[in-house]
Amino acid sequence: MHCPKQAYITVSERCIYDCRFCAVPKLKGGVKSLETIRQMVEKARMTGNLRAISLTSGVEISPEHEAQRVSQIVRDLSSFGVPIGVSVSPFPGVNQMLKSAGADEVKYNLETVDRGIFQQVCPGISFQEIWDALQEAVDIFGRNRVFSNVIVGLGESDRTLREGIDELAELGVLPVLRAAFPHPLRLGDVEIFGHLQRGY
């Protein structure tokens, strides 16, 4: 319940991808069971303040496997009667899978709106596949129910950042700006630039 009135739970704390700014692949964290997650949500409900559930997840085996697992969790948690948001790594068909399971909103992270930088910092992941999933998600979940994290400070230009934010907003996707942060386990893997010093 560290998010206001929201049970925010990371399902898989590990990832097969190696995004240069992300420490998750280095940490090799655990994977929560459905029983553990349900107990966590029940504990949150006992506070009397639970208004939503947010599930985020790395990729333990594959995006498809992760989405199937998270979909099962969403179905189980629907009995709590609150909106459920999901953030997973997208692939063709993921939107319908999550919608059918009962998810109310989704987040697929572009990480950066600069395609060239994306190729450098997110090897093995398709920028276009994420973009297509976001666009389709607006049709399935509705405008303002689709989100995407955009990291600021990976070397993108101010113009590219503004244009990318505008393009996402025009699609009906809510961009969530995150300042790039140099994690100790990623020192030397990615260069962090100081947008925040210029007023962003």
Number of C-alpha atoms within 10 A of each C-alpha: 18 8 10 11 16 20 23 21 18 16 24 24 18 21 22 15 18 16 22 21 23 21 17 19 19 12 12 14 14 12 15 14 13 17 10 12 19 16 12 15 20 15 14 20 18 9 10 9 13 19 16 21 26 19 22 19 21 23 21 20 13 14 19 18 12 20 23 16 15 25 21 15 20 26 15 16 21 15 8 16 10 14 17 23 22 24 21 23 22 24 16 13 11 20 23 15 16 24 17 13 18 20 25 20 24 28 25 22 21 25 23 27 24 19 14 11 14 20 15 12 20 19 12 12 17 15 19 11 15 19 18 13 20 26 17 19 26 20 13 16 18 14 18 15 17 29 26 23 17 21 21 24 21 22 17 19 14 13 9 14 19 11 14 17 19 15 14 19 15 11 17 20 25 19 22 14 15 13 16 22 16 18 14 8 15 16 12 12 14 18 16 17 16 14 17 11 7 6 6 11
